[in-house]
């Protein structure tokens, strides 16, 4: 297992190299610190406090793995920091390291280096009130006070929380300053002479920290950047969980849980780690359920060799101790039945259940059936706790089996049913199944699903394996429906939410095999569920005791590699670890198999009168006739088709949608209804009228409904250039044997996407949707693409998006509403490829690349004119395009990536690509007669940015036409913000080398290019606007000229040859 051998827990002590002399270990840490400059300095320069009192302060924390970290603040030379001169800073760091090392009995193994950012000044009373707005133990800021020796006394967030300085007890739900603990800690950390007076108006500062963690406990030192994202502060940066990284967590936490078992058969029940206080109570139910989880962890580690033979042998021994402990200390037998007796001499239904789970799992993992009779006896005990109505008694008195509590907690019911189903699956004794069926009738009748319990999800999943009936699937759906947002957003780690999600995932896989039952999912968003599942799994990383977190608590060695519950004083208890571990085992299993349900419930996809009113929450002012159907929506006259519903401009709107005159005109052309927010204005227009509160919201709602109904494949296309061409080319290629829906009018923002997908044919195999960077999160929520294509990232709309990094970040949002196992098709040659590929994989998408890069999955080997040779899966293909330019071939490669993934016939797709004709304004070539002069127009006038400009100029340059027959008409590239002048000047060398007779420039930004290109003497002319250019144009044209027109749409060059 990669990484586990270097874990801080490779042995049972934090020191995995205990034979190394302390002096050698010290030297290793010192050397590692010396070599960290290349990591630390770029991080500091990128993010640090600007206030002078904070900017030159670094905090160094160290621990030997046994004792709480010692922390000190260092004043470093600001000039050296700003210059990135790490070598000058190292002596000060080493001196601090030496001072701190003397305070420990063992060699130092962990070192954490931090500095402040996001500093904010408060008055003490106001800050205390702000702290109370946080959930208990969820205040994630450090505090700084006025110092005497140094300008500021800094206490990091980890120090404050690990010393309970912001914890007022378990009866106070919010964070609160614990004055006694805070003063005690300040005295220990900075000395009593530095104690603040804590007056209400005392100045105090909150801050966050960035930094690195250095671990020398393994075979080689490792350095981890510390996360600076909210909710993840304090732990290392970690990419989304993979099969390997989740396997490492399973291995580490399995070993941790096993170490809690003593030879006496009992667990160390738990710790409150701030002050290393053991939890002295005991719970046998949790003993049994933790043993079940320990067996799950052992099985995963054994099957995948996540641990070595010695470690696995040790865990087997610990499992044996735990099971013997249950059997010898906590079980009684009565009239053939067995019961687990818990603390207080009581019998809990759930304890019998989880004991069965552990015993059955033990048999499955080891092959040892020595506990088979006991498992049957415990099951009989459960059956005897069932009432005539199917319900269970939850708690009995052990002395006489009398009822102590009829009902205690609902998860006992789920545990009992789950255990009996597991035993039935193992032995096929129908008595256990009959008991569960009877219980489920009671669960369903009494609304148990309202509890959203993970045990109920487990047992539902087991039951539908053997009784795949509608009512049981429906119960499983209701158990999670309405809870998905909670799973995704809950601030606490709440590990049972992952268990709930994983159990339902398995149910979905079963439901996928029963198309006759999938309507139980109507209204349930499967994609959103999987997004929540992955989010929750990765959120559990915040509850893991990484060394860099554990080091701040009193006894790090007792808790490192365990899991904690933050709002319960960072409690580490065996059942807490159990739930994290079980969830991660199931999650890793899903990652290993790569299986996701892709169920699309068969909704009624017809836009009839009822569907329109329901989706929009509108009212028919003038009702449609029977069997009326809409063929889609029209918000743009040029896209109108007879039978569509026209969307009237809202009465409070000044623009957008259709004004009254346009609506009236479209009614005469066959509109089927009007959607409006002013029923009276359109009541007598002659066709049905649907009145809604908000026409914008109604349009979005109809689009969302139609997307939910659609059962085909959706391809979303975005990029800085080439989106519309790629949409048209892909739709053309895919339409060889069926309808294809595609975006009309380049309407690529939410409203445009909504009316487009509302108008696309439901029977089409594919929808191809253009998606703009603006409102991308909403765009992808509407389109929910199965496949995403990012054509490129380039300087475009910089006035709004400021930088290429920001453009890449916003484009990557397309991935967030895609289904797991979806496909991201990325241009391999763009500088942001690595970032985008990582983002795609973080959403569990498959990445396919295309381009000229040597590592591209679909690679361009040669290109000339409009022909190229590409390599795909080891086979070369010659592709001769009707559309000219390298960018056209790159778009074709993205289309081939779709065809390759979806197993479409390349022998059909390739010829269709060759026959594709470029779109008007985006490379269309047409011969026209302009004022009596025959010319060929290469129309690129719809829009322009630096990338598309270079592509168009390259293609025009490569035309096999004499230079004296080429005329270039070039306009400004708009929306480039402060970079506009520089980006236009970058065109000068390209234009200088371009073989053309004349260049006609138009617009303010292009004016500066004319003299740099030689002015009119060199055949370069500038015009202030399109009108001036149009007037002069006939004098610049010659018969048979080839004319390239390229500019941003706002310049208006598209009107030159429009007639």
DRENROFI-79563 format. One record per residue (C-alpha): x, y, z. Coordinates in steps of 0.1 Angstrom, whole numbers, padded with zeros to 4 digits, always signed. Example, Ala and Ser with C-alpha at 12.3 -4.5 7.8 and 13.67 -1.06 7.14 Angstrom:
! DRENROFI-79563
+0123-0045+0078+0137-0011+0071
This chain:
! DRENROFI-79563
+0000+0000+0000+0017+0033-0011+0022+0056+0019+0014+0033+0047+0049+0022+0054+0058+0059+0059+0028+0065+0082+0035+0080+0116+0020+0048+0129+0040+0022+0111+0046+0008+0145+0026+0011+0177+0046+0042+0186+0049+0075+0168+0086+0066+0162+0088+0041+0134+0126+0043+0136+0131+0041+0173+0166+0026+0170+0179+0059+0155+0199+0080+0181+0182+0112+0192+0210+0133+0178+0206+0117+0144+0168+0123+0145+0174+0159+0155+0198+0163+0126+0173+0148+0102+0146+0173+0113+0170+0202+0111+0181+0192+0076+0146+0187+0064+0137+0222+0078+0167+0236+0060+0155+0222+0027+0119+0234+0029+0126+0268+0014+0113+0259-0021+0080+0249-0005+0076+0275+0022+0086+0307+0005+0062+0306-0025+0034+0299+0000+0044+0328+0022+0047+0352-0007+0013+0341-0020-0006+0345+0013+0005+0363+0045-0006+0391+0068+0001+0426+0056+0000+0442+0090+0036+0449+0102+0030+0433+0137+0021+0400+0120+0039+0399+0087+0073+0389+0101+0060+0364+0127+0062+0327+0122+0051+0301+0146+0069+0268+0150+0052+0238+0167+0071+0206+0175+0062+0173+0192+0079+0139+0199+0046+0122+0193+0040+0114+0230+0036+0149+0245+0016+0179+0236+0033+0202+0210+0054+0231+0222+0049+0263+0203+0070+0294+0200+0067+0326+0179+0097+0339+0159+0104+0374+0147+0120+0369+0112+0137+0395+0090+0109+0409+0068+0133+0419+0040+0145+0383+0038+0109+0370+0038+0099+0394+0010+0130+0384-0010+0123+0347-0005+0157+0343+0010+0151+0311+0031+0188+0305+0038+0190+0337+0059+0159+0326+0079+0170+0291+0087+0194+0299+0116+0166+0316+0135+0143+0286+0129+0170+0261+0140+0176+0281+0172+0139+0279+0180+0139+0242+0172+0168+0236+0196+0151+0255+0224+0119+0235+0220+0136+0202+0217+0149+0204+0252+0114+0202+0266+0108+0166+0253+0120+0132+0265+0121+0117+0230+0134+0129+0197+0112+0153+0178+0093+0137+0149+0067+0164+0140+0072+0200+0131+0046+0225+0120+0055+0260+0106+0028+0286+0102+0022+0323+0096-0009+0345+0099-0031+0358+0072-0067+0373+0072-0060+0393+0103-0089+0413+0117-0089+0436+0147-0117+0435+0173-0125+0447+0208-0126+0419+0233-0163+0420+0241-0173+0421+0204-0150+0392+0196-0165+0371+0224-0199+0377+0210-0187+0367+0175-0172+0335+0188-0206+0326+0203-0220+0326+0167-0199+0294+0160-0210+0259+0169-0192+0244+0199-0155+0238+0190-0161+0251+0155-0145+0285+0160-0116+0282+0136-0096+0314+0142-0065+0321+0161-0063+0349+0186-0036+0376+0191-0032+0399+0221-0009+0429+0227+0024+0416+0240+0052+0430+0261+0082+0411+0247+0068+0410+0212+0042+0433+0195+0016+0405+0195+0010+0373+0214-0003+0347+0189-0023+0316+0199-0033+0295+0169-0067+0279+0164-0053+0245+0170-0037+0255+0203-0070+0272+0215-0092+0242+0207-0068+0215+0219-0066+0233+0253-0104+0239+0255-0100+0276+0256-0132+0282+0236-0152+0254+0252-0178+0261+0279-0190+0226+0285-0212+0201+0268-0244+0219+0278-0234+0250+0258-0241+0244+0221-0220+0273+0209-0184+0282+0212-0176+0304+0241-0144+0317+0258-0134+0296+0287-0116+0323+0307-0100+0299+0332-0086+0276+0305-0075+0306+0283-0056+0323+0311-0040+0290+0322-0028+0284+0286-0015+0319+0281+0005+0316+0313+0020+0283+0301+0026+0296+0266+0038+0331+0271+0042+0336+0309+0021+0353+0335+0038+0386+0329+0023+0388+0295-0013+0382+0307-0038+0406+0290-0062+0425+0312-0093+0413+0293-0111+0446+0295-0142+0447+0273-0125+0474+0250-0092+0456+0249-0079+0453+0214-0076+0417+0201-0070+0402+0167-0084+0371+0150-0064+0354+0123-0060+0323+0101-0028+0305+0094-0011+0290+0064+0018+0268+0067+0035+0234+0063+0038+0202+0084+0070+0182+0085+0070+0146+0095+0103+0127+0100+0088+0096+0117+0087+0075+0086+0114+0061+0064+0118+0094+0046+0107+0129+0057+0074+0141+0043+0062+0177+0039+0025+0186+0037+0010+0220+0029-0017+0229+0055-0052+0235+0041-0065+0271+0043-0101+0263+0032-0129+0269+0057-0139+0237+0076-0105+0221+0065-0082+0244+0085-0055+0227+0105-0051+0195+0085-0030+0188+0055-0041+0195+0020-0054+0163+0004-0068+0156-0030-0102+0139-0032-0102+0104-0019-0091+0077-0043-0090+0039-0039-0054+0042-0026-0058+0071-0002-0091+0058+0012-0073+0024+0016-0046+0041+0037-0072+0057+0060-0088+0023+0064-0055+0006+0073-0045+0033+0098-0079+0035+0115-0083-0003+0116-0050-0006+0134-0061+0022+0157-0094+0005+0166-0076-0029+0171-0052-0013+0195-0081-0003+0218-0088-0040+0225-0072-0054+0256-0064-0091+0264-0092-0090+0289-0116-0087+0259-0126-0052+0266-0120-0020+0246-0106+0012+0258-0139+0028+0254-0127+0063+0245-0109+0095+0253-0115+0132+0257-0081+0141+0243-0077+0178+0253-0065+0166+0287-0061+0129+0280-0091+0118+0300-0104+0083+0295-0141+0076+0292-0147+0052+0321-0182+0041+0312-0188+0011+0290-0214+0001+0263-0215-0035+0252-0236-0027+0222-0208-0005+0209-0183-0031+0218-0201-0055+0194-0207-0030+0167-0171-0018+0168-0159-0054+0165-0181-0057+0134-0164-0026+0119-0130-0040+0130-0137-0071+0110-0147-0050+0080-0115-0031+0082-0095-0063+0086-0111-0078+0056-0103-0048+0034-0067-0047+0047-0062-0084+0042-0078-0086+0007-0058-0056-0006-0026-0062+0014-0029-0028+0030-0010-0041+0060+0018-0066+0064+0015-0101+0077+0026-0092+0112+0001-0064+0115-0027-0085+0102-0019-0113+0126-0020-0087+0154-0055-0075+0144-0068-0111+0142-0057-0116+0178-0074-0084+0188-0106-0095+0170-0104-0128+0189-0101-0110+0222-0130-0088+0214-0153-0117+0204-0143-0138+0234-0150-0108+0256-0186-0106+0243-0192-0144+0247-0176-0149+0280-0187-0117+0298-0219-0104+0283-0241-0132+0271-0268-0151+0289-0290-0180+0276-0327-0184+0283-0348-0213+0269-0327-0217+0238-0323-0180+0231-0293-0158+0239-0292-0122+0249-0264-0096+0253-0264-0081+0287-0253-0045+0288-0243-0021+0315-0271-0018+0340-0281-0054+0337-0303-0047+0307-0308-0063+0274-0309-0040+0243-0324-0052+0211-0296-0035+0192-0269-0053+0212-0282-0087+0201-0283-0074+0165-0248-0061+0163-0234-0091+0180-0250-0112+0152-0234-0089+0126-0200-0094+0142-0203-0132+0145-0216-0136+0109-0188-0113+0096-0163-0133+0115-0174-0165+0098-0174-0148+0064-0139-0134+0069-0121-0163+0086-0142-0194+0076-0145-0203+0112-0181-0213+0120-0176-0217+0157-0201-0190+0166-0229-0203+0143-0251-0217+0171-0246-0185+0192-0257-0163+0162-0289-0184+0158-0296-0182+0196-0291-0144+0195-0315-0142+0165-0340-0162+0184-0337-0137+0212-0346-0109+0187-0376-0129+0174-0389-0132+0210-0386-0094+0214-0410-0089+0185-0446-0080+0192-0477-0093+0173-0479-0060+0153-0443-0065+0140-0428-0039+0163-0399-0048+0186-0394-0043+0223-0363-0023+0227-0350-0030+0263-0356-0059+0287-0345-0064+0323-0319-0091+0322-0330-0106+0355-0364-0118+0343-0367-0107+0307-0395-0083+0316-0400-0052+0295-0380-0022+0307-0386+0001+0277-0409-0007+0249-0392+0019+0227-0359+0036+0232-0343+0046+0198-0353+0038+0163-0319+0026+0152-0324-0005+0173-0351-0015+0148-0328-0011+0119-0300-0030+0136-0323-0059+0144-0337-0062+0108-0302-0058+0093-0287-0085+0115-0315-0109+0108-0312-0103+0070-0274-0109+0072-0280-0141+0091-0307-0152+0067-0284-0145+0037-0258-0167+0055-0280-0196+0066-0312-0193+0046-0333-0200+0077-0366-0185+0066-0376-0177+0102-0353-0147+0102-0366-0134+0069-0402-0138+0080-0394-0118+0111-0380-0089+0090-0409-0089+0066-0433-0086+0095-0411-0058+0111-0410-0039+0078-0448-0039+0075-0447-0021+0109-0418+0002+0099-0437+0013+0067-0470+0018+0085-0454+0039+0112-0432+0061+0090-0398+0049+0102-0382+0063+0071-0387+0098+0086-0357+0091+0108-0333+0088+0078-0314+0062+0098-0284+0044+0083-0293+0011+0099-0327+0012+0082-0308+0019+0049-0286-0012+0055-0316-0035+0062-0336-0021+0033-0308-0029+0010-0305-0064+0023-0342-0070+0021-0346-0060-0015-0319-0085-0024-0343-0113-0014-0377-0095-0017-0373-0070-0045-0407-0055-0040-0419-0021-0048-0428-0012-0012-0394-0020+0001-0376+0000-0026-0400+0029-0020-0392+0028+0017-0355+0029+0010-0360+0060-0013-0381+0078+0013-0355+0070+0039-0331+0094+0021-0354+0116+0000-0353+0152+0013-0321+0145+0032-0295+0148+0004-0287+0184+0010-0282+0177+0046-0257+0149+0037-0238+0173+0015-0238+0204+0037-0238+0193+0074-0210+0211+0092-0202+0182+0115-0185+0151+0101-0216+0129+0110-0200+0097+0097-0233+0077+0097-0244+0100+0069-0218+0083+0047-0231+0049+0058-0266+0059+0050-0255+0071+0015-0234+0040+0008-0262+0016+0018-0286+0035-0005-0260+0034-0033-0261-0004-0032-0299-0002-0033-0298+0020-0064-0276-0006-0081-0303-0032-0074-0331-0009-0085-0313-0002-0118-0319-0039-0127-0356-0034-0122-0368-0009-0148-0404-0017-0138-0398-0002-0104-0376+0028-0111-0406+0052-0109-0402+0050-0071-0374+0075-0078-0397+0101-0094-0385+0135-0082-0353+0121-0067-0321+0135-0082-0296+0106-0085-0268+0129-0097-0272+0152-0067-0272+0121-0044-0238+0110-0057-0224+0145-0054-0235+0145-0018-0221+0111-0012-0186+0120-0025-0187+0153-0006-0196+0135+0027-0169+0109+0022-0142+0135+0017-0155+0156+0045-0147+0127+0069-0110+0137+0064-0118+0166+0087-0125+0142+0116-0093+0122+0112-0065+0127+0138-0037+0134+0114-0004+0139+0132-0005+0176+0125-0037+0178+0145-0031+0152+0172+0002+0168+0181-0016+0197+0200-0034+0174+0224-0020+0161+0256-0011+0126+0246-0009+0124+0208+0002+0088+0207-0031+0077+0221-0053+0094+0195-0032+0097+0163-0048+0078+0134-0082+0077+0152-0113+0096+0143-0129+0123+0165-0162+0142+0169-0152+0178+0171-0184+0192+0188-0181+0166+0216-0147+0180+0228-0128+0161+0200-0141+0129+0216-0125+0096+0203-0148+0067+0211-0148+0032+0196-0182+0037+0181-0171+0070+0165-0142+0052+0149-0166+0024+0139-0189+0046+0119-0161+0064+0101-0144+0031+0093-0175+0013+0081-0184+0042+0058-0149+0044+0043-0148+0006+0037-0180+0008+0017-0168+0040-0001-0135+0024-0011-0154-0006-0023-0174+0016-0046-0143+0034-0059-0126+0000-0066-0156-0013-0085-0163+0020-0103-0200+0012-0103-0226+0040-0101-0263+0038-0108-0274+0059-0138-0311+0056-0134-0333+0080-0153-0369+0077-0140-0394+0075-0168-0412+0108-0163-0440+0119-0186-0420+0140-0211-0449+0155-0229-0453+0193-0223-0491+0192-0220-0512+0218-0202-0510+0201-0168-0472+0198-0170-0468+0234-0180-0489+0246-0152-0473+0223-0127-0437+0232-0136-0443+0269-0135-0469+0271-0107-0489+0291-0132-0526+0294-0141-0543+0290-0175-0561+0323-0181-0573+0309-0214-0572+0271-0213-0558+0249-0241-0580+0224-0258-0579+0187-0250-0547+0168-0260-0529+0202-0264-0491+0198-0265-0463+0224-0267-0433+0218-0289-0410+0239-0267-0404+0275-0258-0396+0305-0279-0378+0335-0263-0360+0345-0295-0379+0350-0328-0352+0335-0351-0355+0301-0333-0393+0300-0335-0410+0268-0346-0448+0264-0350-0463+0248-0319-0440+0265-0295-0451+0285-0265-0439+0321-0268-0426+0338-0237-0438+0374-0233-0416+0400-0218-0425+0407-0181-0445+0438-0175-0417+0452-0153-0390+0444-0178-0374+0468-0202-0357+0442-0224-0354+0404-0228-0380+0379-0239-0406+0389-0265-0424+0422-0266-0461+0424-0274-0457+0430-0311-0433+0400-0315-0457+0378-0295-0486+0389-0318-0466+0382-0349-0456+0347-0337-0492+0339-0329-0500+0344-0366-0472+0320-0374-0485+0291-0353-0475+0297-0317-0495+0273-0295-0497+0295-0263-0484+0325-0246-0466+0324-0213-0467+0358-0195-0470+0375-0161-0499+0398-0173-0529+0377-0181-0552+0406-0190-0528+0420-0216-0528+0387-0235-0563+0373-0227-0578+0380-0261-0548+0372-0282-0565+0342-0297-0545+0313-0283-0542+0298-0247-0525+0320-0221-0506+0307-0191-0501+0334-0164-0471+0330-0141-0456+0350-0113-0422+0354-0130-0415+0346-0166-0378+0341-0160-0383+0316-0132-0410+0299-0153-0386+0295-0182-0360+0280-0160-0385+0256-0144-0397+0243-0177-0361+0238-0188-0353+0219-0156-0384+0197-0160-0376+0188-0196-0340+0179-0186-0353+0156-0158-0375+0139-0183-0348+0134-0209-0334+0099-0211-0307+0104-0237-0271+0118-0235-0262+0154-0229-0229+0169-0241-0221+0203-0226-0195+0224-0245-0177+0253-0231-0144+0271-0238-0129+0305-0246-0132+0300-0283-0149+0275-0306-0180+0266-0285-0206+0273-0312-0186+0256-0339-0180+0226-0317-0217+0224-0309-0226+0225-0346-0199+0200-0356-0208+0175-0329-0245+0177-0337-0238+0173-0374-0216+0142-0367-0241+0126-0343-0272+0131-0365-0262+0102-0389-0290+0080-0377-0313+0100-0354-0324+0134-0342-0300+0155-0322-0310+0185-0302-0286+0214-0302-0283+0250-0289-0298+0276-0312-0286+0312-0314-0256+0307-0292-0280+0311-0262-0255+0298-0236-0266+0315-0204-0292+0301-0180-0323+0315-0198-0310+0305-0232-0300+0270-0220-0335+0266-0204-0355+0275-0235-0332+0255-0257-0334+0223-0238-0371+0228-0233-0374+0228-0271-0350+0199-0279-0367+0167-0290-0371+0142-0261-0367+0113-0286-0333+0125-0297-0303+0103-0287-0282+0133-0279-0285+0169-0268-0256+0192-0275-0256+0222-0252-0234+0253-0254-0225+0266-0220-0210+0300-0213-0186+0308-0184-0212+0333-0170-0233+0316-0143-0216+0283-0150-0227+0267-0117-0264+0273-0128-0257+0264-0164-0244+0230-0154-0272+0225-0129-0297+0231-0158-0279+0210-0185-0265+0183-0162-0242+0170-0189-0230+0134-0192-0201+0146-0212-0183+0179-0209-0160+0194-0236-0137+0223-0227-0123+0235-0260-0096+0258-0246-0089+0285-0220-0078+0318-0233-0080+0356-0226-0117+0363-0231-0142+0384-0211-0113+0396-0189-0133+0426-0180-0155+0403-0160-0133+0374-0152-0100+0392-0146-0074+0364-0152-0069+0331-0170-0068+0313-0136-0102+0327-0128-0115+0317-0162-0102+0281-0157-0117+0280-0122-0151+0291-0135-0150+0268-0165-0143+0239-0142-0177+0244-0125-0192+0226-0154-0181+0194-0137-0201+0198-0105-0235+0187-0118-0222+0158-0139-0228+0122-0129-0200+0101-0115-0183+0082-0144-0192+0110-0167-0165+0122-0192-0145+0154-0193-0129+0160-0228-0101+0185-0225-0077+0202-0248-0043+0188-0238-0022+0218-0250-0039+0245-0228-0017+0256-0198-0046+0249-0174-0050+0213-0185-0035+0198-0153-0058+0219-0131-0089+0211-0151-0080+0174-0152-0076+0173-0115-0109+0191-0110-0127+0166-0133-0112+0136-0115-0122+0152-0081-0158+0147-0094-0150+0111-0104-0151+0118-0141-0131+0101-0167-0107+0124-0185-0100+0122-0222-0076+0146-0238-0071+0158-0274-0045+0180-0291-0010+0181-0304+0006+0173-0270+0026+0141-0270+0005+0127-0241-0029+0135-0257-0053+0105-0259-0063+0117-0294-0033+0134-0310-0028+0155-0340+0003+0143-0358+0003+0165-0389-0017+0195-0402-0017+0215-0434-0044+0236-0450-0076+0219-0440-0062+0183-0437-0045+0165-0409-0035+0131-0396-0045+0121-0361-0038+0091-0339-0065+0074-0319-0061+0042-0300-0030+0033-0319-0046+0039-0353-0039+0068-0376-0068+0086-0394-0065+0110-0423-0091+0138-0420-0098+0163-0447-0121+0190-0435-0144+0212-0456-0140+0238-0429-0105+0254-0429-0081+0259-0400-0062+0240-0374-0089+0249-0349-0115+0231-0370-0095+0199-0368-0091+0203-0331-0129+0206-0328-0132+0175-0349-0108+0157-0325-0131+0166-0295-0160+0151-0315-0140+0119-0321-0134+0118-0283-0172+0116-0278-0176+0090-0305-0147+0069-0291-0161+0070-0256-0197+0062-0266-0185+0034-0290-0200+0051-0321-0189+0039-0356-0158+0059-0365-0162+0048-0402-0194+0069-0402-0183+0098-0379-0151+0106-0398-0168+0112-0432-0195+0133-0415-0167+0155-0399-0152+0159-0434-0186+0171-0447-0192+0197-0420-0196+0233-0432-0186+0261-0409-0212+0282-0392-0220+0318-0403-0198+0342-0385-0175+0314-0373-0155+0304-0404-0182+0302-0430-0169+0306-0465-0192+0320-0491-0189+0335-0525-0209+0367-0530-0213+0397-0554-0205+0428-0535-0214+0460-0554-0206+0442-0586-0174+0427-0574-0171+0389-0571-0154+0380-0538-0151+0351-0514-0158+0360-0477-0142+0341-0449-0167+0351-0422-0152+0351-0386-0171+0382-0376-0193+0369-0349-0168+0373-0321-0131+0375-0313-0106+0371-0285-0068+0367-0288-0069+0329-0292-0097+0328-0319-0080+0358-0336-0047+0339-0339-0065+0308-0351-0084+0327-0378-0052+0345-0390-0033+0313-0391-0060+0296-0413-0062+0326-0436-0024+0328-0439-0023+0291-0450-0048+0296-0478-0033+0286-0512-0042+0320-0526-0018+0347-0538-0012+0375-0513-0024+0401-0538-0058+0384-0537-0061+0385-0499-0078+0413-0480-0080+0413-0442-0107+0433-0423-0099+0433-0386-0119+0449-0357-0113+0453-0320-0114+0424-0295-0137+0436-0268-0141+0428-0230-0104+0424-0224-0103+0448-0195-0069+0463-0185-0051+0439-0208-0068+0452-0240-0040+0473-0253-0013+0447-0246-0033+0419-0262-0039+0439-0293-0003+0449-0296+0006+0411-0295-0010+0409-0329+0016+0431-0346+0042+0405-0354+0015+0381-0366+0000+0407-0389+0034+0418-0401+0042+0383-0413+0007+0378-0429+0008+0375-0467-0021+0399-0476-0025+0428-0500-0042+0452-0476-0054+0453-0440-0084+0473-0430-0086+0480-0393-0117+0491-0374-0122+0503-0338-0104+0522-0311-0080+0494-0300-0069+0487-0336-0060+0523-0342-0026+0518-0325-0018+0489-0348-0019+0509-0380+0014+0529-0376+0032+0499-0362+0022+0480-0394+0035+0507-0417+0003+0527-0422-0014+0534-0455+0019+0533-0474+0021+0496-0464-0015+0490-0473-0028+0493-0437-0059+0516-0433-0078+0524-0401-0115+0534-0398-0131+0547-0367-0163+0526-0371-0181+0502-0394-0200+0529-0412-0168+0546-0423-0153+0513-0433-0184+0503-0453-0183+0536-0472-0146+0531-0482-0147+0493-0487-0157+0492-0525-0125+0511-0532-0103+0484-0516-0119+0453-0532-0107+0436-0564-0125+0408-0583-0118+0373-0569-0105+0387-0536-0105+0364-0506-0117+0385-0476-0113+0375-0440-0135+0394-0416-0127+0391-0378-0138+0411-0348-0158+0410-0317-0196+0411-0323-0199+0445-0307-0178+0462-0334-0204+0453-0360-0183+0439-0388-0208+0411-0391-0231+0435-0408-0207+0443-0437-0217+0414-0459-0249+0403-0442-0271+0411-0472
